[in-house]
């Protein structure tokens, strides 16, 4: 009886980890089946060694570098698979693990025992430290012999907000691509076009868009937000999951097509001249905020 009880307790203890693995067990085999070269590199950042995944495209010419900022779930299998998919379109992708050294026993994203623990750790990251890590990743990209010297940034969920914020800091970016993340409170320092990808069924982030649009317009910055009808928050991940809804799947396909088109334009021109897609909602007078926690019930269930 005692042995049975101990086995039950052990099984219950593993449930959070099992849930985390099952949430993305479909992404790992897709990544492992990829023919593209990928490697982990150690980048000096803020007095420590930052681990980053680098994925290379299979092309002859030098390529634009994409800095990919992971979700609030850390550098997950899905984030790695997303990096590989962007690389397949012809770009070098650098995906830094912003939880490097912060996991149990000094581990990284994959060292955390549960999704909740990972979310808590990412939520507690210092903004200045994140910016320093992203700077280090972008600087490293410039040193890659296969790089053509151009750099863009993209991010998802929590990383979407960070990609927008990074555009206020880093002035040699060719573009910033924000996936369902909030805008920063001050956009005056942005020097690059910003392209947004949002879900119609995401009231929390959607409520910030009118103010962000107004702020970017008032500052004379290029901001092109597109909202995908019927999609929910996190549709880039949910849209390729085995249980994807038709709306999320459609939004994901359309958003990825748009992303690759804009990446191609960023790679060939200094200024992207695509038409703006404006939101129908009236602009709010409330300032956008970067303090919104970019996860909730919908994303946690993915």
C-alpha positions as a Markdown table, in Angstrom:
| # | Residue | x | y | z |
|---|---|---|---|---|
| 1 | Unk | 0.0 | 0.0 | 0.0 |
| 2 | Unk | 2.8 | 2.3 | 0.9 |
| 3 | Unk | 4.6 | 1.5 | -2.3 |
| 4 | Unk | 1.5 | 2.3 | -4.3 |
| 5 | Unk | 1.1 | 5.6 | -2.6 |
| 6 | Unk | 4.7 | 6.6 | -3.3 |
| 7 | Unk | 4.2 | 5.7 | -7.0 |
| 8 | Unk | 1.1 | 7.8 | -7.1 |
| 9 | Unk | 2.9 | 10.8 | -5.6 |
| 10 | Unk | 5.8 | 10.4 | -8.0 |
| 11 | Unk | 3.3 | 10.4 | -10.9 |
| 12 | Unk | 1.6 | 13.5 | -9.7 |
| 13 | Unk | 4.9 | 15.3 | -9.3 |
| 14 | Unk | 5.7 | 14.6 | -13.0 |
| 15 | Unk | 2.3 | 15.9 | -14.2 |
| 16 | Unk | 3.5 | 19.6 | -14.7 |
| 17 | Unk | 6.5 | 18.4 | -16.7 |
| 18 | Unk | 4.4 | 16.0 | -18.7 |
| 19 | Unk | 1.9 | 18.6 | -19.6 |
| 20 | Unk | 4.6 | 21.0 | -20.7 |
| 21 | Unk | 6.2 | 18.3 | -23.0 |
| 22 | Unk | 2.8 | 17.2 | -24.4 |
| 23 | Unk | 1.9 | 20.8 | -25.2 |
| 24 | Unk | 4.6 | 20.9 | -27.9 |
| 25 | Unk | 5.5 | 17.3 | -28.6 |
| 26 | Unk | 4.5 | 17.8 | -32.2 |
| 27 | Unk | 7.1 | 20.6 | -32.7 |
| 28 | Unk | 10.2 | 18.6 | -31.8 |
| 29 | Unk | 10.0 | 15.9 | -34.5 |
| 30 | Unk | 9.4 | 18.6 | -37.1 |
| 31 | Unk | 12.6 | 20.3 | -36.0 |
| 32 | Unk | 14.6 | 17.1 | -35.9 |
| 33 | Unk | 13.5 | 16.2 | -39.4 |
| 34 | Unk | 14.8 | 19.6 | -40.8 |
| 35 | Unk | 17.8 | 19.3 | -43.2 |
| 36 | Unk | 19.0 | 22.8 | -42.3 |
| 37 | Unk | 22.2 | 23.3 | -40.2 |
| 38 | Unk | 21.5 | 24.5 | -36.7 |
| 39 | Unk | 23.9 | 25.0 | -33.9 |
| 40 | Unk | 24.1 | 26.4 | -30.4 |
| 41 | Unk | 26.5 | 29.2 | -29.8 |
| 42 | Unk | 27.8 | 30.9 | -26.7 |
| 43 | Unk | 27.6 | 34.7 | -27.0 |
| 44 | Unk | 29.3 | 37.0 | -24.5 |
| 45 | Unk | 26.6 | 39.2 | -22.9 |
| 46 | Unk | 26.5 | 41.2 | -19.7 |
| 47 | Unk | 29.4 | 39.3 | -18.1 |
| 48 | Unk | 27.9 | 35.9 | -18.9 |
| 49 | Unk | 27.7 | 33.3 | -21.7 |
| 50 | Unk | 24.3 | 33.6 | -23.5 |
| 51 | Unk | 23.2 | 30.5 | -25.3 |
| 52 | Unk | 21.5 | 31.0 | -28.7 |
| 53 | Unk | 20.3 | 28.8 | -31.4 |
| 54 | Unk | 21.5 | 29.7 | -34.9 |
| 55 | Unk | 19.8 | 28.2 | -37.9 |
| 56 | Unk | 21.2 | 28.7 | -41.4 |
| 57 | Unk | 19.3 | 28.7 | -44.7 |
| 58 | Unk | 20.3 | 26.5 | -47.6 |
| 59 | Unk | 21.2 | 29.3 | -50.1 |
| 60 | Unk | 24.3 | 30.4 | -52.0 |
| 61 | Unk | 24.2 | 34.1 | -51.2 |
| 62 | Unk | 24.8 | 35.9 | -48.0 |
| 63 | Unk | 21.6 | 36.4 | -45.9 |
| 64 | Unk | 19.8 | 38.8 | -43.7 |
| 65 | Unk | 19.8 | 38.0 | -40.0 |
| 66 | Unk | 16.6 | 37.6 | -38.0 |
| 67 | Unk | 16.8 | 37.9 | -34.2 |
| 68 | Unk | 13.9 | 35.8 | -32.9 |
| 69 | Unk | 12.6 | 36.5 | -29.4 |
| 70 | Unk | 10.8 | 33.6 | -27.8 |
| 71 | Unk | 7.4 | 33.6 | -26.1 |
| 72 | Unk | 6.9 | 33.8 | -22.3 |
| 73 | Unk | 7.4 | 30.0 | -22.5 |
| 74 | Unk | 11.1 | 30.3 | -23.1 |
| 75 | Unk | 13.1 | 28.9 | -25.9 |
| 76 | Unk | 10.7 | 26.0 | -26.4 |
| 77 | Unk | 10.6 | 23.4 | -29.1 |
| 78 | Unk | 8.1 | 25.5 | -30.9 |
| 79 | Unk | 10.3 | 28.6 | -30.8 |
| 80 | Unk | 13.2 | 26.5 | -32.3 |
| 81 | Unk | 10.9 | 25.1 | -35.0 |
| 82 | Unk | 9.7 | 28.6 | -35.8 |
| 83 | Unk | 13.3 | 29.7 | -36.2 |
| 84 | Unk | 13.9 | 26.7 | -38.5 |
| 85 | Unk | 10.9 | 27.6 | -40.6 |
| 86 | Unk | 12.1 | 31.2 | -41.1 |
| 87 | Unk | 15.5 | 29.9 | -42.0 |
| 88 | Unk | 13.9 | 27.7 | -44.6 |
| 89 | Unk | 12.6 | 30.9 | -46.3 |
| 90 | Unk | 16.2 | 32.0 | -46.8 |
| 91 | Unk | 17.4 | 33.8 | -43.6 |
| 92 | Unk | 19.9 | 33.3 | -40.8 |
| 93 | Unk | 17.9 | 33.1 | -37.6 |
| 94 | Unk | 19.4 | 33.7 | -34.1 |
| 95 | Unk | 17.1 | 32.7 | -31.2 |
| 96 | Unk | 18.7 | 33.6 | -27.9 |
| 97 | Unk | 17.6 | 31.8 | -24.8 |
| 98 | Unk | 16.9 | 34.7 | -22.5 |
| 99 | Unk | 16.7 | 32.3 | -19.6 |
| 100 | Unk | 20.3 | 31.2 | -20.0 |
| 101 | Unk | 21.8 | 30.2 | -16.6 |
| 102 | Unk | 18.6 | 31.1 | -14.8 |
| 103 | Unk | 17.1 | 27.6 | -14.6 |
| 104 | Unk | 17.5 | 25.1 | -11.8 |
| 105 | Unk | 21.2 | 24.3 | -11.2 |
| 106 | Unk | 22.2 | 27.1 | -13.6 |
| 107 | Unk | 20.3 | 25.6 | -16.5 |
| 108 | Unk | 18.5 | 27.2 | -19.4 |
| 109 | Unk | 14.9 | 27.2 | -20.7 |
| 110 | Unk | 14.8 | 23.4 | -20.9 |
| 111 | Unk | 15.8 | 23.0 | -17.2 |
| 112 | Unk | 12.5 | 24.4 | -15.7 |
| 113 | Unk | 10.2 | 21.7 | -14.3 |
| 114 | Unk | 6.9 | 23.1 | -15.5 |
| 115 | Unk | 5.4 | 25.7 | -17.8 |
| 116 | Unk | 4.3 | 27.8 | -14.8 |
| 117 | Unk | 7.9 | 27.9 | -13.6 |
| 118 | Unk | 9.1 | 29.0 | -17.0 |
| 119 | Unk | 6.4 | 31.7 | -17.2 |
| 120 | Unk | 7.3 | 33.0 | -13.8 |
| 121 | Unk | 11.0 | 33.2 | -14.7 |
| 122 | Unk | 10.5 | 35.0 | -18.0 |
| 123 | Unk | 8.0 | 37.4 | -16.4 |
| 124 | Unk | 10.7 | 38.3 | -13.9 |
| 125 | Unk | 13.4 | 39.1 | -16.4 |
| 126 | Unk | 15.0 | 42.5 | -16.1 |
| 127 | Unk | 14.2 | 44.6 | -19.1 |
| 128 | Unk | 17.7 | 46.1 | -19.3 |
| 129 | Unk | 19.2 | 42.6 | -19.2 |
| 130 | Unk | 16.9 | 41.4 | -22.0 |
| 131 | Unk | 18.0 | 44.4 | -24.1 |
| 132 | Unk | 21.6 | 43.7 | -23.4 |
| 133 | Unk | 21.1 | 40.0 | -24.5 |
| 134 | Unk | 19.3 | 41.1 | -27.7 |
| 135 | Unk | 22.1 | 43.6 | -28.4 |
| 136 | Unk | 24.7 | 40.8 | -28.0 |
| 137 | Unk | 22.7 | 38.5 | -30.3 |
| 138 | Unk | 22.4 | 41.3 | -33.0 |
| 139 | Unk | 26.1 | 42.1 | -32.7 |
| 140 | Unk | 27.0 | 38.5 | -33.0 |
| 141 | Unk | 24.9 | 38.3 | -36.2 |
| 142 | Unk | 27.1 | 41.0 | -37.8 |
| 143 | Unk | 30.1 | 38.8 | -37.3 |
| 144 | Unk | 28.7 | 35.7 | -39.1 |
| 145 | Unk | 30.5 | 35.4 | -42.4 |
| 146 | Unk | 27.3 | 34.3 | -44.2 |
| 147 | Unk | 25.5 | 37.5 | -43.0 |
| 148 | Unk | 24.9 | 40.3 | -45.5 |
| 149 | Unk | 25.0 | 42.9 | -42.6 |
| 150 | Unk | 21.3 | 43.5 | -42.4 |
| 151 | Unk | 19.3 | 42.7 | -39.2 |
| 152 | Unk | 15.6 | 42.5 | -38.3 |
| 153 | Unk | 13.9 | 41.5 | -35.1 |
| 154 | Unk | 10.7 | 39.5 | -34.6 |
| 155 | Unk | 9.0 | 38.2 | -31.5 |
| 156 | Unk | 6.0 | 36.3 | -30.3 |
| 157 | Unk | 3.6 | 37.0 | -27.4 |
| 158 | Unk | 6.0 | 38.3 | -24.6 |
| 159 | Unk | 8.7 | 38.4 | -27.3 |
| 160 | Unk | 6.4 | 40.4 | -29.5 |
| 161 | Unk | 6.3 | 43.2 | -27.0 |
| 162 | Unk | 10.1 | 42.9 | -26.6 |
| 163 | Unk | 10.6 | 43.1 | -30.3 |
| 164 | Unk | 8.7 | 46.4 | -30.4 |
| 165 | Unk | 10.6 | 47.7 | -27.4 |
| 166 | Unk | 14.0 | 46.7 | -29.0 |
| 167 | Unk | 13.1 | 48.8 | -32.1 |
| 168 | Unk | 13.2 | 51.9 | -29.8 |
| 169 | Unk | 16.7 | 51.0 | -28.7 |
| 170 | Unk | 18.5 | 49.5 | -31.7 |
| 171 | Unk | 18.8 | 51.8 | -34.6 |
| 172 | Unk | 20.5 | 49.6 | -37.2 |
| 173 | Unk | 17.5 | 47.4 | -37.7 |
| 174 | Unk | 15.9 | 47.0 | -41.1 |
| 175 | Unk | 12.5 | 46.2 | -39.7 |
| 176 | Unk | 10.7 | 44.9 | -36.6 |
| 177 | Unk | 7.9 | 42.3 | -36.8 |
| 178 | Unk | 5.6 | 42.2 | -33.7 |
| 179 | Unk | 3.4 | 39.2 | -33.2 |
| 180 | Unk | 0.5 | 39.9 | -30.8 |
| 181 | Unk | 2.7 | 41.9 | -28.4 |
| 182 | Unk | 1.9 | 45.4 | -26.9 |
| 183 | Unk | 3.7 | 48.6 | -28.0 |
| 184 | Unk | 6.1 | 50.6 | -25.8 |
| 185 | Unk | 4.9 | 53.8 | -24.0 |
| 186 | Unk | 7.5 | 55.9 | -25.9 |
| 187 | Unk | 8.0 | 55.3 | -29.6 |
| 188 | Unk | 9.8 | 58.5 | -30.5 |
| 189 | Unk | 13.2 | 56.8 | -30.9 |
| 190 | Unk | 12.1 | 54.2 | -33.4 |
| 191 | Unk | 13.9 | 54.5 | -36.7 |
| 192 | Unk | 12.7 | 51.4 | -38.5 |
| 193 | Unk | 9.3 | 50.2 | -40.0 |
| 194 | Unk | 7.3 | 48.2 | -37.5 |
| 195 | Unk | 4.9 | 45.5 | -38.8 |
| 196 | Unk | 2.2 | 44.1 | -36.4 |
| 197 | Unk | 0.4 | 40.7 | -36.5 |
| 198 | Unk | -2.6 | 40.5 | -34.3 |
| 199 | Unk | -5.6 | 38.3 | -33.5 |
| 200 | Unk | -9.2 | 39.6 | -33.6 |
| 201 | Unk | -10.1 | 37.3 | -30.6 |
| 202 | Unk | -7.5 | 38.9 | -28.3 |
| 203 | Unk | -9.2 | 41.7 | -26.5 |
| 204 | Unk | -6.3 | 42.2 | -24.1 |
| 205 | Unk | -3.7 | 43.0 | -26.7 |
| 206 | Unk | -6.3 | 44.4 | -29.2 |
| 207 | Unk | -7.3 | 47.1 | -26.7 |
| 208 | Unk | -3.8 | 48.5 | -26.9 |
| 209 | Unk | -3.7 | 48.9 | -30.7 |
| 210 | Unk | -5.6 | 52.1 | -31.2 |
| 211 | Unk | -3.2 | 53.9 | -28.8 |
| 212 | Unk | -0.1 | 52.4 | -30.3 |
| 213 | Unk | -1.3 | 53.3 | -33.8 |
| 214 | Unk | -2.0 | 56.9 | -32.7 |
| 215 | Unk | 1.4 | 57.2 | -31.0 |
| 216 | Unk | 3.3 | 55.9 | -34.0 |
| 217 | Unk | 1.3 | 58.2 | -36.3 |
| 218 | Unk | 1.9 | 61.2 | -34.1 |
| 219 | Unk | 5.7 | 60.4 | -34.0 |
| 220 | Unk | 5.8 | 60.1 | -37.8 |
| 221 | Unk | 6.8 | 56.4 | -37.6 |
| 222 | Unk | 5.8 | 53.6 | -40.0 |
| 223 | Unk | 3.5 | 51.2 | -38.3 |
| 224 | Unk | 1.5 | 48.6 | -40.3 |
| 225 | Unk | -0.7 | 46.5 | -38.0 |
| 226 | Unk | -2.8 | 43.7 | -39.5 |
| 227 | Unk | -5.5 | 41.9 | -37.5 |
| 228 | Unk | -6.4 | 38.3 | -38.5 |
| 229 | Unk | -10.2 | 37.6 | -38.3 |
| 230 | Unk | -11.3 | 34.8 | -36.0 |
| 231 | Unk | -7.7 | 34.1 | -34.7 |
| 232 | Unk | -6.8 | 33.9 | -31.1 |
| 233 | Unk | -3.8 | 35.0 | -29.2 |
| 234 | Unk | -0.8 | 32.8 | -30.0 |
| 235 | Unk | -2.1 | 31.8 | -33.4 |
| 236 | Unk | 1.3 | 31.3 | -34.9 |
| 237 | Unk | 1.8 | 28.4 | -32.6 |
| 238 | Unk | -1.8 | 27.3 | -32.2 |
| 239 | Unk | -2.3 | 27.5 | -36.0 |
| 240 | Unk | 0.2 | 24.7 | -36.6 |
| 241 | Unk | -0.8 | 22.4 | -33.7 |
| 242 | Unk | -2.5 | 19.1 | -34.5 |
| 243 | Unk | -5.8 | 20.5 | -33.0 |
| 244 | Unk | -5.6 | 23.9 | -34.8 |
| 245 | Unk | -8.9 | 25.6 | -35.4 |
| 246 | Unk | -9.6 | 26.6 | -39.1 |
| 247 | Unk | -9.3 | 30.3 | -38.1 |
| 248 | Unk | -6.0 | 29.9 | -36.3 |
| 249 | Unk | -4.6 | 27.8 | -39.2 |
| 250 | Unk | -5.7 | 30.3 | -41.8 |
| 251 | Unk | -4.3 | 33.3 | -39.8 |
| 252 | Unk | -1.0 | 31.5 | -39.3 |
| 253 | Unk | -0.6 | 30.7 | -43.0 |
| 254 | Unk | -1.5 | 34.3 | -44.0 |
| 255 | Unk | 0.8 | 35.8 | -41.4 |
| 256 | Unk | 3.7 | 33.7 | -42.4 |
| 257 | Unk | 3.2 | 34.5 | -46.0 |
| 258 | Unk | 3.2 | 38.2 | -45.1 |
| 259 | Unk | 6.2 | 37.8 | -42.9 |
| 260 | Unk | 8.3 | 36.2 | -45.6 |
| 261 | Unk | 7.2 | 38.8 | -48.2 |
| 262 | Unk | 8.2 | 41.6 | -45.8 |
| 263 | Unk | 11.5 | 39.9 | -45.0 |
| 264 | Unk | 12.3 | 39.8 | -48.7 |
| 265 | Unk | 11.6 | 43.5 | -49.0 |
| 266 | Unk | 13.6 | 44.3 | -45.9 |
| 267 | Unk | 16.5 | 42.4 | -47.5 |
| 268 | Unk | 16.4 | 44.4 | -50.7 |
| 269 | Unk | 15.3 | 47.9 | -49.7 |
| 270 | Unk | 16.1 | 50.4 | -47.0 |
| 271 | Unk | 12.5 | 51.6 | -46.8 |
| 272 | Unk | 9.5 | 49.3 | -47.2 |
| 273 | Unk | 6.7 | 51.0 | -49.1 |
| 274 | Unk | 3.8 | 48.6 | -48.5 |
| 275 | Unk | 0.3 | 50.1 | -47.9 |
| 276 | Unk | -0.9 | 50.4 | -44.3 |
| 277 | Unk | -3.7 | 48.3 | -43.0 |
| 278 | Unk | -5.6 | 50.4 | -40.5 |
| 279 | Unk | -7.9 | 49.1 | -37.8 |
| 280 | Unk | -11.6 | 50.0 | -37.8 |
| 281 | Unk | -11.7 | 50.8 | -34.1 |
| 282 | Unk | -11.4 | 54.4 | -33.0 |
| 283 | Unk | -8.1 | 55.4 | -31.5 |
| 284 | Unk | -8.0 | 55.6 | -27.7 |
| 285 | Unk | -6.4 | 58.3 | -25.8 |
| 286 | Unk | -4.8 | 55.8 | -23.4 |
| 287 | Unk | -1.1 | 55.3 | -23.8 |
| 288 | Unk | 0.1 | 51.9 | -24.9 |
| 289 | Unk | 2.0 | 49.9 | -22.3 |
| 290 | Unk | 4.8 | 47.4 | -22.4 |
| 291 | Unk | 3.9 | 46.0 | -19.0 |
| 292 | Unk | 1.1 | 43.7 | -20.1 |
| 293 | Unk | 1.8 | 40.1 | -19.4 |
| 294 | Unk | 1.6 | 38.4 | -22.7 |
| 295 | Unk | 0.0 | 35.1 | -21.8 |
| 296 | Unk | -3.4 | 33.9 | -20.6 |
| 297 | Unk | -5.8 | 31.0 | -20.6 |
| 298 | Unk | -5.8 | 30.7 | -24.4 |
| 299 | Unk | -2.0 | 30.6 | -24.8 |
| 300 | Unk | -1.4 | 28.5 | -21.7 |
| 301 | Unk | -3.6 | 25.8 | -23.2 |
| 302 | Unk | -1.5 | 25.5 | -26.3 |
